[in-house]
Amino acid sequence: MSSRYCNKTGLILPILDESQWNQGVRGFLYLAGLLYSFLGVAIIADIFMCAIEVITSQTRRITISDKDGNMKQVDVRVWNDTVANLTLMALGSSAPEILLSVFEIVGNNFKAGDLGPGTIVGSAAFNLLFITATCIVAVPSPEGRRIKAIKVFAVTATFSVWAYIWLYLVLVVISKDIVELWEAIVTFCFFIVMIMISYFVDRNFFIKARPTRVADAENGHLSF
């Protein structure tokens, strides 16, 4: 098999011309570098996620009254669970592909490369389809599981599907193969709108609120 040298220059590799080296040695070195990079990403992501968990687990003490009218102090979470999952948790789990896309597009004169956009879209599709299917299949046959925040799930699922439709409109219909500045701003605004609607739905802003139970507050189920 003839040895070939990649004509494209990467951000870091190749550092030197190794096209004349033994192909087995080259494959081993690149595999070792790839595994080393994966290990570094795993360590950084783990530290980042631990920091996010510390932030989202913060609580504050409030005073509420029980059904008998007695005042009681309880600890409640500062971060709303829905907002934390859609912002900090999502950022922590998606940080590697986001950084990959940013590095590539900056180093490629703000033009899409082979990895960045495809990595983000592929990761989102993987989470939407494969992870959902795995969670369903993993439940034993006679048993069942219920989605606790079904209304929030419906909102996020709707926006997930809309994200692909909007991406198609941007890249095919509105401005073919080009992402303009206003399109990027509108896309980011969709994210803010999704968080706001999810928060309102989670807090039952659109329906009559039920009375707050002391047990919910003591279990940390209240958040603001």
Secondary structure, DSSP 8 states (H G I E B T S, - for coil): -------S--SS--SS--TTS-HHHHHHHHHHHHHHHHHHHHHHHHHHHHHHHHHHT-EEEEEEE-TTS-EEEEEEESS-HHHHIIIIIHHHHHHHHHHHHHHHHHHTTT---SSHHHHHHHHHHIIIIIIHHHHHHTS-TT-----TTHHHHHHHHHHHHHHHHHHHIIIIIISTT---HHHHHHHHHHHHHHHHHHHHHHTTTTS------HHHHHTT--B-
